[in-house]
Amino acid sequence: MSDETRQSVRVELGPRSYDILIGPGLLASAGAEIAARLPKARLLIVADERVDDLHGEALRAALSKARIPHATMRVPSGEPTKSFPHFEAVVDRILEERLERGDAVVAFGGGVVGDLTGFAAGVARRGMGFVQVPTSLLAQVDSSVGGKTGINSPRGKNLVGVFHQPALVLADTDVLETLSAREFAAGYAEVVKYGLIDRPDFFHWLEAKRAAIFAGGSERAEAIAASCRAKAEVVAGDEREDGDRALLNLGHTFGHALESAARYDAERLVHGEAVSIGMALAHRFSVRQGLCPGQDAERAVAHLRASGLPTRIQEIPGTPFTLTELMGKIAQDKKVVRGALTFILTRGIGQAFVARDVDPAEVGRFLEAELGA
């Protein structure tokens, strides 16, 4: 692959800095890229079974070509894999393979596999090498970057985990061609998020280029690179989410509550769809609070809807949610501080901010209206 077709984004974290490589054909050069950064390392590939069926041989061929010893562990697709039993199984396989701290674990799949594998790598041997090879749009632009890893609890999403940065992220844009239309749209929600947080020019560009991004080609690669640059900048300034990094959770407090209430049933709701609804709710709640102009909220929601994404709770199929269960899930959100609710709200397109100590009664009244809409 020529340098002209590859984009590189650097995540600056001192001795833990790393590169995100973006472009077509990267699987073929995975062995060389990993060997350059982790010389003499042995690898365990933790692969989503569907991804492994489609692309596993290409990755293993690249590792063999670079003479990197490797083994593969397949895990089921879907959010339920982010669980204690699968976490235990991955850690056990790392130990069974007798991998050492200088070796590495490769996450090969979407955000679920990345989060699970990164958490296992972060605690096995008290922390070992970790490489992200994200194969979904959502993982390429969001979950593979920044070192947040973890699993879900019955009490909520991503409540158990560690910050553990990868040594490298390889985002091969060719593998996105095998995503379903629903999976691609769900990932696009996270792309839109970066524009809505603090990059209004990027949001305007997405409005103009949405069709081209969905079609593939240079616009898609540029959207991914721009998203990674946005996240890398935030992570470099706030690695452990003590301040501005919380802005990356725009839409996620509502979204995580919806995912948890849906029991992580992908037939009903996948993460990007939950984030889309969550961002729409955050904008409408901001309007209700007198913070955001109504036309800005309508514009954000219209773009999500035009992208094939849901923007209302009622669009989630299955048994309707209750106000009590949604408020209960929100109370368990990781951003709750001493019982006070924290939301990412907005003053307009690209003007998100962290709102601390949000009145739960106001949230309850808003959600009651949304549930009845």
N, C-alpha and C positions, 0 to 999 in steps of 0.2 A: 504494500500500500504506500503510495507516495505521500510526502509531507503535505502536498496541496489538498489532499482529501481528508486529512486528519486535523482535529483541533485538540489542543491540550489546555487544560485549566489546572492551575496550581493551587492547592489548599495550603496556605502558609500557617503552620503551627510549630515553628521552631524545629526541634529534632523529630517531631512527628509529622512533618510536612509530607505531602504526597501529591501525585499527579492523577488527574482524571483524563483519560484518553478517549476521544470521541470520534467515531467515523466508521465507514464500511470496512469489512474484512479484518477486523481486529482479532477475531478468534484465531485466525491463521497465524498471527504473530504473538499470541498470548504467551507461548513458551519463552520466546526471546525477551519479551518485556518483563515477565516475572523473574527470569534468571538474572536479568540485569540488576534487579532490585533486591532479590533474595537469593544470592548465590549459594549453591549447595543445599538448598532447602528441599525437603521432601514434602509432598502435598497430599492432603485429603480433600477431594472435591465433594462438597455436599450439594447435591443437585435435585432440583424439582424434577419429579419423574417425567412429566410431560416435556419439559425443556430438554432433559437428557435424551429422550427419544428423538427429538428433533435435531439437537445440536451437540450432543455429548461426544460423538465420535470426532467431530471437528476439533473440539477443545483437547481431547485426549491425544489426537494426532499431533497437535501443536506442541503439547508437553513432551511427548515422546521424541519429537524432532529435536527439541532442546535438551534431551536426555535428562529430564526431570522425573525422578521416581514419583509415582502417584497412585492413589487408590480412589475409588468412587463409592459414595454412600447416597442412595436415592431416598428421597422423602416425598410424601404425598403432596400434591398441589392443594392450595387453599389455606385460608386463615386458621382453621383448627390445628394446623401443624405448628403454629406458634404456641406451644403448650409445654408444660413440665415434662410429660412423658417423652416427647420428641427431643427436647433439650437434653434430657438425661441420656437418651440414646446416642446423640451426636457426641457428647462428652465421652461416653463410654467407648465409642468407635475411635476417637482421637487417641485414647489411652491404649486401646487394643492394638492400634497400628504403631504404638510406641513412638509417636511423634514427640519431638522435643521442643523446647521453647524457640529454638532457631528455625524450626520448620513452620509450615503455614497451613491454614485451612482456606479453601476457596469456596465462596458462596456463588453458586451457579443457578440463577433463577430470578424471580421477582423479589419484591420487598419482604415477603414472608420468609423466604430462604435467607435473604441477607440479614434480617434482624435475628433470626434463630442462630445462624452460623456465627455471626459476629459476637453474640452473647456467649456462645460456647467457647470461641477462641479467646474471648476476654477473661474467662475464668479458668479454663483448662491450663494446667501448669502455671497458674497465677498470671496468665496472659501470654499469648503467643501470636505469631504472625497471622495475617488475615488479608485476603485479596477479594475484592468485589468484582464479579463479572455479571452485572445486572442485565436481564433479558426482557424486562418490561419497560415501557416508557416511564411509568411511575417510578420505578426503581432507578432508572438512569438519571432522572432529573431531581430526585428527592432522597429516597431512603438509603441509597448507596453512598451518599455523601454526608460527611459530618460526624460519623462515629456513634450515632445513637443506635443501640442494639437492645433487643429484649424480646420477651414473650408476653402473652396475655394471661390474665387471671380471670376466673369467673366473676370477679368484682369489677373488672374493667380492662381496657386495652392498654398494652405496653406499660403495665405497672411494675414489672419485674425486669431488670436489665442493668447494663453498665454502659458507660461511654468508652468506646474502644475503636480507635481510628484504624482504617485499613492502611496497608502499605502501598496500594495501587487500586484504582478503579478503571476497568476496561469496559467501555460502553460501545459495543458493536451495533451500529445502526441497522445493519442488514437483518439481524434477528427480529427486529420489530415487524418485519413483513409477515411473520407467522402469527402475530397477535390477531385476536378477533377484533371486530369493530368496537365491541363493547369495552374490551380491555384497553384498546388504544385511547378511546374517549376518556376512560377513567383516569389514565395517566395524564392526559391533557389538562385535567382539572388542576393538577399540581403545577403545570406550566403557567396557567392563567394566574394562579396564586401569586407568583412572583411579581407580575405586573400590578396586581391589586394591592400588594403590600406597600411598595415604595418606588415602583418603576412605571409611572403612567405612560411614558413613551413606549416602553415594551408592550404594555397592554394595547396601545393604539396600533402598534406593529402587528400584534396578534390578530386584532380585528381585521386588518387588511390582508393578512397572510394565512388565515386559518385554513382555507381550502387547500393551499399549497402545502402546508405542514401536514395535513392529513393525507395528501397524495404522496408525500415522500420527497426525497431530493435534498437540495442544499438548504431550503428553508427549514426542513425538519431538523437537520444537523445544527443549524444556527439557533433554533429555538432551544434545543437541548443544551448547547454550549452556553447560551445566555442564561438559562436557568441554573446551570452548574456554577457559572461565575457569580450569580446573585447569591446562591447559597454559600459558596466558598468565602465570599466577602463577609457574610454574617458570621459564619462559623469561626473564621480567623479572629474576629473581634470578641466572640463570646462562645467559647468552645462548650461550656457546660450549662448553657441556657440560664445564666444568672441574670441576664438583662435583655438586650435587643433580640437575641436569638428566639425568644418566645414569639416574636412576630411571625416566625415561620409556621406557627400553629393557627394562622388565620383559617377559620372554618372548622378546626379540629376539635374544639371543645364540644360543639353541637354534633359534629360528625362522629366522633368516638362514642358519644352517648347513643347515637342511632345504631352504630355497628354493634355495640354491646347488647342493646335491647333486641336487636335482630339475631342475637346468638351467633354472630359471625357467619351467617348463612349466605354464601355467595350467590345462591339463586335469588335471594331477595335484594342483597346490597353488597357491593364491593367497596373497598376503601376509597377509591377516587370518586365514586358516586356519593359516598357519605360526605366527603370533603366538599363536593360541589353543593350539595344541599346545605352543608354547614356554612359555607361562604355566603350563600344566598340568605340564610337566616341571620348571619352576622351583619350583613348589609341592611336587611329589613329591621333588625333590632336597633341598629344605629340610627336609622331614620326615625323609628319610634321614640328614641331617646333625644331626638332633636340635634343629632350630631352630624348627620350625613344628608346631603340634598337627595330628594327622592329620585331625580332623574339619573344621578350617578348610580344609585342602587339598581334602578331599572336597567341601566346600560350593562352593568356587570352581570346581572341575572340573564339578560337577553343573550349575551355572548355565550354563557354556559349552556343555555337552552339550545342555541344554534349549533353548538358542538355535540348535541345529542345527549346531554347530561340532564339528570333530574335536578330540580330546584325547590321541590316541595316535599314535605314529609309524606303527604298522601300518595305520592308516586311510588313509594316503597310497597311492593305487593305483600300480601299475607295479613295476619292479624294486626289490627291497628294498635299503635302504642298508646300507653296511658301517660298522663302528665306525671303521675307519681313515679313511674319507673324511669322516665327520662330525667326528672330532677334528681332522683337517686343516683343515676349514673353520672350526671354532671358533678354531683357532690364528691365523687371519687376521682375526679380528673386530677392528673399529676400537677396541674398549675394551681390547685387549691392551696392557699397558705393560711394555716391556722383556722380553717373553716371558711375563709373568705373566698368568694368566687372571683376568678380572674378570666377575662375574655379578651380576645383580640377584636377590637371594634375599629371603625373607620370614619374619617371625616370626608371621604370622597375617594374617587379612583386614585390609587397609589398613595393613600394617606392613612394607612393602618397605624394603630397605636395600642399599647398594652393598657387595658382598663382594669385596675385592681379594685377589690372590694365592691364588686357589682352587687346590687341588691337582689337577693334570690327571689324576693316577691315580684320584682319587675320582670325577671326572667320567666317566672312561673306564669304571670299574666300574659306575657308575649307568647309563650309556647301554647298556652291554653287557646289563644286566638288562632295560632297556626294550626293546631290540631283540629280546630273546628272550621278552618277555612274551606 
